[in-house]
């Protein structure tokens, strides 16, 4: 388990971050990477991640998310972008 100033990232999440960083290529979208990391985690660990805002459906990052983003950058060298829902929709087109 990696200890951060105010949070702990469980070993299982760390191993998922490493695994995803190996196959995600140049993807820099936080939501896409977050989904991939969460897919490999059991439900009791998925609840550590933030959820979308219930009305706007925008991502609201938590402190835990920010630590995961930092750790992903350490492993992959890629700085993840937190895009709005509209920005993500435009990327799909």
Phi and psi restraints in degrees (range 20) as a CNS / XPLOR table:
assign (resid 1 and name C) (resid 2 and name N)
       (resid 2 and name CA) (resid 2 and name C) 1.0 -90.8 20.0 2
assign (resid 2 and name N) (resid 2 and name CA)
       (resid 2 and name C) (resid 3 and name N) 1.0 128.0 20.0 2
assign (resid 2 and name C) (resid 3 and name N)
       (resid 3 and name CA) (resid 3 and name C) 1.0 -94.6 20.0 2
assign (resid 3 and name N) (resid 3 and name CA)
       (resid 3 and name C) (resid 4 and name N) 1.0 131.1 20.0 2
assign (resid 3 and name C) (resid 4 and name N)
       (resid 4 and name CA) (resid 4 and name C) 1.0 -114.1 20.0 2
assign (resid 4 and name N) (resid 4 and name CA)
       (resid 4 and name C) (resid 5 and name N) 1.0 -177.5 20.0 2
assign (resid 4 and name C) (resid 5 and name N)
       (resid 5 and name CA) (resid 5 and name C) 1.0 -61.0 20.0 2
assign (resid 5 and name N) (resid 5 and name CA)
       (resid 5 and name C) (resid 6 and name N) 1.0 -40.6 20.0 2
assign (resid 5 and name C) (resid 6 and name N)
       (resid 6 and name CA) (resid 6 and name C) 1.0 -128.7 20.0 2
assign (resid 6 and name N) (resid 6 and name CA)
       (resid 6 and name C) (resid 7 and name N) 1.0 9.2 20.0 2
assign (resid 6 and name C) (resid 7 and name N)
       (resid 7 and name CA) (resid 7 and name C) 1.0 -149.9 20.0 2
assign (resid 7 and name N) (resid 7 and name CA)
       (resid 7 and name C) (resid 8 and name N) 1.0 160.9 20.0 2
assign (resid 7 and name C) (resid 8 and name N)
       (resid 8 and name CA) (resid 8 and name C) 1.0 -122.5 20.0 2
assign (resid 8 and name N) (resid 8 and name CA)
       (resid 8 and name C) (resid 9 and name N) 1.0 135.0 20.0 2
assign (resid 8 and name C) (resid 9 and name N)
       (resid 9 and name CA) (resid 9 and name C) 1.0 -105.5 20.0 2
assign (resid 9 and name N) (resid 9 and name CA)
       (resid 9 and name C) (resid 10 and name N) 1.0 115.2 20.0 2
assign (resid 9 and name C) (resid 10 and name N)
       (resid 10 and name CA) (resid 10 and name C) 1.0 -60.8 20.0 2
assign (resid 10 and name N) (resid 10 and name CA)
       (resid 10 and name C) (resid 11 and name N) 1.0 150.9 20.0 2
assign (resid 10 and name C) (resid 11 and name N)
       (resid 11 and name CA) (resid 11 and name C) 1.0 -55.9 20.0 2
assign (resid 11 and name N) (resid 11 and name CA)
       (resid 11 and name C) (resid 12 and name N) 1.0 -38.3 20.0 2
assign (resid 11 and name C) (resid 12 and name N)
       (resid 12 and name CA) (resid 12 and name C) 1.0 -62.4 20.0 2
assign (resid 12 and name N) (resid 12 and name CA)
       (resid 12 and name C) (resid 13 and name N) 1.0 -40.3 20.0 2
assign (resid 12 and name C) (resid 13 and name N)
       (resid 13 and name CA) (resid 13 and name C) 1.0 -67.7 20.0 2
assign (resid 13 and name N) (resid 13 and name CA)
       (resid 13 and name C) (resid 14 and name N) 1.0 -40.5 20.0 2
assign (resid 13 and name C) (resid 14 and name N)
       (resid 14 and name CA) (resid 14 and name C) 1.0 -60.8 20.0 2
assign (resid 14 and name N) (resid 14 and name CA)
       (resid 14 and name C) (resid 15 and name N) 1.0 -43.6 20.0 2
assign (resid 14 and name C) (resid 15 and name N)
       (resid 15 and name CA) (resid 15 and name C) 1.0 -65.5 20.0 2
assign (resid 15 and name N) (resid 15 and name CA)
       (resid 15 and name C) (resid 16 and name N) 1.0 -34.5 20.0 2
assign (resid 15 and name C) (resid 16 and name N)
       (resid 16 and name CA) (resid 16 and name C) 1.0 -68.0 20.0 2
assign (resid 16 and name N) (resid 16 and name CA)
       (resid 16 and name C) (resid 17 and name N) 1.0 -40.1 20.0 2
assign (resid 16 and name C) (resid 17 and name N)
       (resid 17 and name CA) (resid 17 and name C) 1.0 -60.0 20.0 2
assign (resid 17 and name N) (resid 17 and name CA)
       (resid 17 and name C) (resid 18 and name N) 1.0 -45.7 20.0 2
assign (resid 17 and name C) (resid 18 and name N)
       (resid 18 and name CA) (resid 18 and name C) 1.0 -61.0 20.0 2
assign (resid 18 and name N) (resid 18 and name CA)
       (resid 18 and name C) (resid 19 and name N) 1.0 -46.4 20.0 2
assign (resid 18 and name C) (resid 19 and name N)
       (resid 19 and name CA) (resid 19 and name C) 1.0 -61.6 20.0 2
assign (resid 19 and name N) (resid 19 and name CA)
       (resid 19 and name C) (resid 20 and name N) 1.0 -47.8 20.0 2
assign (resid 19 and name C) (resid 20 and name N)
       (resid 20 and name CA) (resid 20 and name C) 1.0 -64.2 20.0 2
assign (resid 20 and name N) (resid 20 and name CA)
       (resid 20 and name C) (resid 21 and name N) 1.0 -38.4 20.0 2
assign (resid 20 and name C) (resid 21 and name N)
       (resid 21 and name CA) (resid 21 and name C) 1.0 -64.0 20.0 2
assign (resid 21 and name N) (resid 21 and name CA)
       (resid 21 and name C) (resid 22 and name N) 1.0 -23.1 20.0 2
assign (resid 21 and name C) (resid 22 and name N)
       (resid 22 and name CA) (resid 22 and name C) 1.0 -78.4 20.0 2
assign (resid 22 and name N) (resid 22 and name CA)
       (resid 22 and name C) (resid 23 and name N) 1.0 -29.0 20.0 2
assign (resid 22 and name C) (resid 23 and name N)
       (resid 23 and name CA) (resid 23 and name C) 1.0 -114.4 20.0 2
assign (resid 23 and name N) (resid 23 and name CA)
       (resid 23 and name C) (resid 24 and name N) 1.0 -8.1 20.0 2
assign (resid 23 and name C) (resid 24 and name N)
       (resid 24 and name CA) (resid 24 and name C) 1.0 -76.3 20.0 2
assign (resid 24 and name N) (resid 24 and name CA)
       (resid 24 and name C) (resid 25 and name N) 1.0 -10.7 20.0 2
assign (resid 24 and name C) (resid 25 and name N)
       (resid 25 and name CA) (resid 25 and name C) 1.0 63.8 20.0 2
assign (resid 25 and name N) (resid 25 and name CA)
       (resid 25 and name C) (resid 26 and name N) 1.0 -135.7 20.0 2
assign (resid 25 and name C) (resid 26 and name N)
       (resid 26 and name CA) (resid 26 and name C) 1.0 -90.3 20.0 2
assign (resid 26 and name N) (resid 26 and name CA)
       (resid 26 and name C) (resid 27 and name N) 1.0 9.4 20.0 2
assign (resid 26 and name C) (resid 27 and name N)
       (resid 27 and name CA) (resid 27 and name C) 1.0 -58.2 20.0 2
assign (resid 27 and name N) (resid 27 and name CA)
       (resid 27 and name C) (resid 28 and name N) 1.0 128.3 20.0 2
assign (resid 27 and name C) (resid 28 and name N)
       (resid 28 and name CA) (resid 28 and name C) 1.0 -120.8 20.0 2
assign (resid 28 and name N) (resid 28 and name CA)
       (resid 28 and name C) (resid 29 and name N) 1.0 15.8 20.0 2
assign (resid 28 and name C) (resid 29 and name N)
       (resid 29 and name CA) (resid 29 and name C) 1.0 -91.5 20.0 2
assign (resid 29 and name N) (resid 29 and name CA)
       (resid 29 and name C) (resid 30 and name N) 1.0 119.0 20.0 2
assign (resid 29 and name C) (resid 30 and name N)
       (resid 30 and name CA) (resid 30 and name C) 1.0 -57.9 20.0 2
assign (resid 30 and name N) (resid 30 and name CA)
       (resid 30 and name C) (resid 31 and name N) 1.0 -44.2 20.0 2
assign (resid 30 and name C) (resid 31 and name N)
       (resid 31 and name CA) (resid 31 and name C) 1.0 -63.2 20.0 2
assign (resid 31 and name N) (resid 31 and name CA)
       (resid 31 and name C) (resid 32 and name N) 1.0 -42.7 20.0 2
assign (resid 31 and name C) (resid 32 and name N)
       (resid 32 and name CA) (resid 32 and name C) 1.0 -63.4 20.0 2
assign (resid 32 and name N) (resid 32 and name CA)
       (resid 32 and name C) (resid 33 and name N) 1.0 -46.5 20.0 2
assign (resid 32 and name C) (resid 33 and name N)
       (resid 33 and name CA) (resid 33 and name C) 1.0 -66.5 20.0 2
assign (resid 33 and name N) (resid 33 and name CA)
       (resid 33 and name C) (resid 34 and name N) 1.0 -41.4 20.0 2
assign (resid 33 and name C) (resid 34 and name N)
       (resid 34 and name CA) (resid 34 and name C) 1.0 -59.2 20.0 2
assign (resid 34 and name N) (resid 34 and name CA)
       (resid 34 and name C) (resid 35 and name N) 1.0 -44.3 20.0 2
assign (resid 34 and name C) (resid 35 and name N)
       (resid 35 and name CA) (resid 35 and name C) 1.0 -60.9 20.0 2
assign (resid 35 and name N) (resid 35 and name CA)
       (resid 35 and name C) (resid 36 and name N) 1.0 -42.4 20.0 2
assign (resid 35 and name C) (resid 36 and name N)
       (resid 36 and name CA) (resid 36 and name C) 1.0 -64.9 20.0 2
assign (resid 36 and name N) (resid 36 and name CA)
       (resid 36 and name C) (resid 37 and name N) 1.0 -41.6 20.0 2
assign (resid 36 and name C) (resid 37 and name N)
       (resid 37 and name CA) (resid 37 and name C) 1.0 -64.6 20.0 2
assign (resid 37 and name N) (resid 37 and name CA)
       (resid 37 and name C) (resid 38 and name N) 1.0 -45.2 20.0 2
assign (resid 37 and name C) (resid 38 and name N)
       (resid 38 and name CA) (resid 38 and name C) 1.0 -66.8 20.0 2
assign (resid 38 and name N) (resid 38 and name CA)
       (resid 38 and name C) (resid 39 and name N) 1.0 -31.6 20.0 2
assign (resid 38 and name C) (resid 39 and name N)
       (resid 39 and name CA) (resid 39 and name C) 1.0 -59.7 20.0 2
assign (resid 39 and name N) (resid 39 and name CA)
       (resid 39 and name C) (resid 40 and name N) 1.0 -29.5 20.0 2
assign (resid 39 and name C) (resid 40 and name N)
       (resid 40 and name CA) (resid 40 and name C) 1.0 -95.0 20.0 2
assign (resid 40 and name N) (resid 40 and name CA)
       (resid 40 and name C) (resid 41 and name N) 1.0 5.9 20.0 2
assign (resid 40 and name C) (resid 41 and name N)
       (resid 41 and name CA) (resid 41 and name C) 1.0 -109.9 20.0 2
assign (resid 41 and name N) (resid 41 and name CA)
       (resid 41 and name C) (resid 42 and name N) 1.0 143.4 20.0 2
assign (resid 41 and name C) (resid 42 and name N)
       (resid 42 and name CA) (resid 42 and name C) 1.0 -68.0 20.0 2
assign (resid 42 and name N) (resid 42 and name CA)
       (resid 42 and name C) (resid 43 and name N) 1.0 161.7 20.0 2
assign (resid 42 and name C) (resid 43 and name N)
       (resid 43 and name CA) (resid 43 and name C) 1.0 -57.9 20.0 2
assign (resid 43 and name N) (resid 43 and name CA)
       (resid 43 and name C) (resid 44 and name N) 1.0 -35.4 20.0 2
assign (resid 43 and name C) (resid 44 and name N)
       (resid 44 and name CA) (resid 44 and name C) 1.0 -66.2 20.0 2
assign (resid 44 and name N) (resid 44 and name CA)
       (resid 44 and name C) (resid 45 and name N) 1.0 -19.7 20.0 2
assign (resid 44 and name C) (resid 45 and name N)
       (resid 45 and name CA) (resid 45 and name C) 1.0 -95.1 20.0 2
assign (resid 45 and name N) (resid 45 and name CA)
       (resid 45 and name C) (resid 46 and name N) 1.0 -29.6 20.0 2
assign (resid 45 and name C) (resid 46 and name N)
       (resid 46 and name CA) (resid 46 and name C) 1.0 -62.2 20.0 2
assign (resid 46 and name N) (resid 46 and name CA)
       (resid 46 and name C) (resid 47 and name N) 1.0 -29.9 20.0 2
assign (resid 46 and name C) (resid 47 and name N)
       (resid 47 and name CA) (resid 47 and name C) 1.0 -69.2 20.0 2
assign (resid 47 and name N) (resid 47 and name CA)
       (resid 47 and name C) (resid 48 and name N) 1.0 -12.8 20.0 2
assign (resid 47 and name C) (resid 48 and name N)
       (resid 48 and name CA) (resid 48 and name C) 1.0 -70.3 20.0 2
assign (resid 48 and name N) (resid 48 and name CA)
       (resid 48 and name C) (resid 49 and name N) 1.0 -26.0 20.0 2
assign (resid 48 and name C) (resid 49 and name N)
       (resid 49 and name CA) (resid 49 and name C) 1.0 -79.8 20.0 2
assign (resid 49 and name N) (resid 49 and name CA)
       (resid 49 and name C) (resid 50 and name N) 1.0 155.5 20.0 2
assign (resid 49 and name C) (resid 50 and name N)
       (resid 50 and name CA) (resid 50 and name C) 1.0 -72.6 20.0 2
assign (resid 50 and name N) (resid 50 and name CA)
       (resid 50 and name C) (resid 51 and name N) 1.0 165.4 20.0 2
assign (resid 50 and name C) (resid 51 and name N)
       (resid 51 and name CA) (resid 51 and name C) 1.0 -116.8 20.0 2
assign (resid 51 and name N) (resid 51 and name CA)
       (resid 51 and name C) (resid 52 and name N) 1.0 168.8 20.0 2
assign (resid 51 and name C) (resid 52 and name N)
       (resid 52 and name CA) (resid 52 and name C) 1.0 -71.8 20.0 2
assign (resid 52 and name N) (resid 52 and name CA)
       (resid 52 and name C) (resid 53 and name N) 1.0 153.9 20.0 2
assign (resid 52 and name C) (resid 53 and name N)
       (resid 53 and name CA) (resid 53 and name C) 1.0 -64.8 20.0 2
assign (resid 53 and name N) (resid 53 and name CA)
       (resid 53 and name C) (resid 54 and name N) 1.0 132.7 20.0 2
assign (resid 53 and name C) (resid 54 and name N)
       (resid 54 and name CA) (resid 54 and name C) 1.0 -63.8 20.0 2
assign (resid 54 and name N) (resid 54 and name CA)
       (resid 54 and name C) (resid 55 and name N) 1.0 -26.3 20.0 2
assign (resid 54 and name C) (resid 55 and name N)
       (resid 55 and name CA) (resid 55 and name C) 1.0 -98.6 20.0 2
assign (resid 55 and name N) (resid 55 and name CA)
       (resid 55 and name C) (resid 56 and name N) 1.0 -51.0 20.0 2
assign (resid 55 and name C) (resid 56 and name N)
       (resid 56 and name CA) (resid 56 and name C) 1.0 -82.6 20.0 2
assign (resid 56 and name N) (resid 56 and name CA)
       (resid 56 and name C) (resid 57 and name N) 1.0 -19.0 20.0 2
assign (resid 56 and name C) (resid 57 and name N)
       (resid 57 and name CA) (resid 57 and name C) 1.0 65.4 20.0 2
assign (resid 57 and name N) (resid 57 and name CA)
       (resid 57 and name C) (resid 58 and name N) 1.0 12.8 20.0 2
assign (resid 57 and name C) (resid 58 and name N)
       (resid 58 and name CA) (resid 58 and name C) 1.0 -79.3 20.0 2
assign (resid 58 and name N) (resid 58 and name CA)
       (resid 58 and name C) (resid 59 and name N) 1.0 151.7 20.0 2
assign (resid 58 and name C) (resid 59 and name N)
       (resid 59 and name CA) (resid 59 and name C) 1.0 -73.3 20.0 2
assign (resid 59 and name N) (resid 59 and name CA)
       (resid 59 and name C) (resid 60 and name N) 1.0 132.4 20.0 2
assign (resid 59 and name C) (resid 60 and name N)
       (resid 60 and name CA) (resid 60 and name C) 1.0 -118.3 20.0 2
assign (resid 60 and name N) (resid 60 and name CA)
       (resid 60 and name C) (resid 61 and name N) 1.0 103.6 20.0 2
assign (resid 60 and name C) (resid 61 and name N)
       (resid 61 and name CA) (resid 61 and name C) 1.0 -74.3 20.0 2
assign (resid 61 and name N) (resid 61 and name CA)
       (resid 61 and name C) (resid 62 and name N) 1.0 141.9 20.0 2
assign (resid 61 and name C) (resid 62 and name N)
       (resid 62 and name CA) (resid 62 and name C) 1.0 -98.5 20.0 2
assign (resid 62 and name N) (resid 62 and name CA)
       (resid 62 and name C) (resid 63 and name N) 1.0 175.0 20.0 2
assign (resid 62 and name C) (resid 63 and name N)
       (resid 63 and name CA) (resid 63 and name C) 1.0 -62.8 20.0 2
assign (resid 63 and name N) (resid 63 and name CA)
       (resid 63 and name C) (resid 64 and name N) 1.0 -39.6 20.0 2
assign (resid 63 and name C) (resid 64 and name N)
       (resid 64 and name CA) (resid 64 and name C) 1.0 -60.0 20.0 2
assign (resid 64 and name N) (resid 64 and name CA)
       (resid 64 and name C) (resid 65 and name N) 1.0 -45.1 20.0 2
assign (resid 64 and name C) (resid 65 and name N)
       (resid 65 and name CA) (resid 65 and name C) 1.0 -56.8 20.0 2
assign (resid 65 and name N) (resid 65 and name CA)
       (resid 65 and name C) (resid 66 and name N) 1.0 -44.7 20.0 2
assign (resid 65 and name C) (resid 66 and name N)
       (resid 66 and name CA) (resid 66 and name C) 1.0 -63.1 20.0 2
assign (resid 66 and name N) (resid 66 and name CA)
       (resid 66 and name C) (resid 67 and name N) 1.0 -37.6 20.0 2
assign (resid 66 and name C) (resid 67 and name N)
       (resid 67 and name CA) (resid 67 and name C) 1.0 -65.9 20.0 2
assign (resid 67 and name N) (resid 67 and name CA)
       (resid 67 and name C) (resid 68 and name N) 1.0 -39.7 20.0 2
assign (resid 67 and name C) (resid 68 and name N)
       (resid 68 and name CA) (resid 68 and name C) 1.0 -63.9 20.0 2
assign (resid 68 and name N) (resid 68 and name CA)
       (resid 68 and name C) (resid 69 and name N) 1.0 -42.3 20.0 2
assign (resid 68 and name C) (resid 69 and name N)
       (resid 69 and name CA) (resid 69 and name C) 1.0 -59.9 20.0 2
assign (resid 69 and name N) (resid 69 and name CA)
       (resid 69 and name C) (resid 70 and name N) 1.0 -44.6 20.0 2
assign (resid 69 and name C) (resid 70 and name N)
       (resid 70 and name CA) (resid 70 and name C) 1.0 -62.5 20.0 2
assign (resid 70 and name N) (resid 70 and name CA)
       (resid 70 and name C) (resid 71 and name N) 1.0 -43.9 20.0 2
assign (resid 70 and name C) (resid 71 and name N)
       (resid 71 and name CA) (resid 71 and name C) 1.0 -66.4 20.0 2
assign (resid 71 and name N) (resid 71 and name CA)
       (resid 71 and name C) (resid 72 and name N) 1.0 -39.3 20.0 2
assign (resid 71 and name C) (resid 72 and name N)
       (resid 72 and name CA) (resid 72 and name C) 1.0 -59.9 20.0 2
assign (resid 72 and name N) (resid 72 and name CA)
       (resid 72 and name C) (resid 73 and name N) 1.0 -41.9 20.0 2
assign (resid 72 and name C) (resid 73 and name N)
       (resid 73 and name CA) (resid 73 and name C) 1.0 -64.0 20.0 2
assign (resid 73 and name N) (resid 73 and name CA)
       (resid 73 and name C) (resid 74 and name N) 1.0 -38.2 20.0 2
assign (resid 73 and name C) (resid 74 and name N)
       (resid 74 and name CA) (resid 74 and name C) 1.0 -60.9 20.0 2
assign (resid 74 and name N) (resid 74 and name CA)
       (resid 74 and name C) (resid 75 and name N) 1.0 -42.3 20.0 2
assign (resid 74 and name C) (resid 75 and name N)
       (resid 75 and name CA) (resid 75 and name C) 1.0 -75.2 20.0 2
assign (resid 75 and name N) (resid 75 and name CA)
       (resid 75 and name C) (resid 76 and name N) 1.0 -39.6 20.0 2
assign (resid 75 and name C) (resid 76 and name N)
       (resid 76 and name CA) (resid 76 and name C) 1.0 -104.5 20.0 2
assign (resid 76 and name N) (resid 76 and name CA)
       (resid 76 and name C) (resid 77 and name N) 1.0 -23.7 20.0 2
assign (resid 76 and name C) (resid 77 and name N)
       (resid 77 and name CA) (resid 77 and name C) 1.0 81.1 20.0 2
assign (resid 77 and name N) (resid 77 and name CA)
       (resid 77 and name C) (resid 78 and name N) 1.0 4.4 20.0 2
assign (resid 77 and name C) (resid 78 and name N)
       (resid 78 and name CA) (resid 78 and name C) 1.0 -105.4 20.0 2
assign (resid 78 and name N) (resid 78 and name CA)
       (resid 78 and name C) (resid 79 and name N) 1.0 127.0 20.0 2
assign (resid 78 and name C) (resid 79 and name N)
       (resid 79 and name CA) (resid 79 and name C) 1.0 -85.8 20.0 2
assign (resid 79 and name N) (resid 79 and name CA)
       (resid 79 and name C) (resid 80 and name N) 1.0 117.8 20.0 2
assign (resid 79 and name C) (resid 80 and name N)
       (resid 80 and name CA) (resid 80 and name C) 1.0 -77.5 20.0 2
assign (resid 80 and name N) (resid 80 and name CA)
       (resid 80 and name C) (resid 81 and name N) 1.0 141.9 20.0 2
assign (resid 80 and name C) (resid 81 and name N)
       (resid 81 and name CA) (resid 81 and name C) 1.0 -102.0 20.0 2
assign (resid 81 and name N) (resid 81 and name CA)
       (resid 81 and name C) (resid 82 and name N) 1.0 135.5 20.0 2
assign (resid 81 and name C) (resid 82 and name N)
       (resid 82 and name CA) (resid 82 and name C) 1.0 -98.8 20.0 2
assign (resid 82 and name N) (resid 82 and name CA)
       (resid 82 and name C) (resid 83 and name N) 1.0 101.5 20.0 2
assign (resid 82 and name C) (resid 83 and name N)
       (resid 83 and name CA) (resid 83 and name C) 1.0 -96.7 20.0 2
assign (resid 83 and name N) (resid 83 and name CA)
       (resid 83 and name C) (resid 84 and name N) 1.0 154.1 20.0 2
assign (resid 83 and name C) (resid 84 and name N)
       (resid 84 and name CA) (resid 84 and name C) 1.0 -73.3 20.0 2
assign (resid 84 and name N) (resid 84 and name CA)
       (resid 84 and name C) (resid 85 and name N) 1.0 165.8 20.0 2
assign (resid 84 and name C) (resid 85 and name N)
       (resid 85 and name CA) (resid 85 and name C) 1.0 -59.1 20.0 2
assign (resid 85 and name N) (resid 85 and name CA)
       (resid 85 and name C) (resid 86 and name N) 1.0 -41.9 20.0 2
assign (resid 85 and name C) (resid 86 and name N)
       (resid 86 and name CA) (resid 86 and name C) 1.0 -63.4 20.0 2
assign (resid 86 and name N) (resid 86 and name CA)
       (resid 86 and name C) (resid 87 and name N) 1.0 -42.7 20.0 2
assign (resid 86 and name C) (resid 87 and name N)
       (resid 87 and name CA) (resid 87 and name C) 1.0 -62.2 20.0 2
assign (resid 87 and name N) (resid 87 and name CA)
       (resid 87 and name C) (resid 88 and name N) 1.0 -40.2 20.0 2
assign (resid 87 and name C) (resid 88 and name N)
       (resid 88 and name CA) (resid 88 and name C) 1.0 -67.7 20.0 2
assign (resid 88 and name N) (resid 88 and name CA)
       (resid 88 and name C) (resid 89 and name N) 1.0 -36.8 20.0 2
assign (resid 88 and name C) (resid 89 and name N)
       (resid 89 and name CA) (resid 89 and name C) 1.0 -65.1 20.0 2
assign (resid 89 and name N) (resid 89 and name CA)
       (resid 89 and name C) (resid 90 and name N) 1.0 -39.3 20.0 2
assign (resid 89 and name C) (resid 90 and name N)
       (resid 90 and name CA) (resid 90 and name C) 1.0 -65.9 20.0 2
assign (resid 90 and name N) (resid 90 and name CA)
       (resid 90 and name C) (resid 91 and name N) 1.0 -34.3 20.0 2
assign (resid 90 and name C) (resid 91 and name N)
       (resid 91 and name CA) (resid 91 and name C) 1.0 -65.0 20.0 2
assign (resid 91 and name N) (resid 91 and name CA)
       (resid 91 and name C) (resid 92 and name N) 1.0 -32.3 20.0 2
assign (resid 91 and name C) (resid 92 and name N)
       (resid 92 and name CA) (resid 92 and name C) 1.0 -71.0 20.0 2
assign (resid 92 and name N) (resid 92 and name CA)
       (resid 92 and name C) (resid 93 and name N) 1.0 -24.9 20.0 2
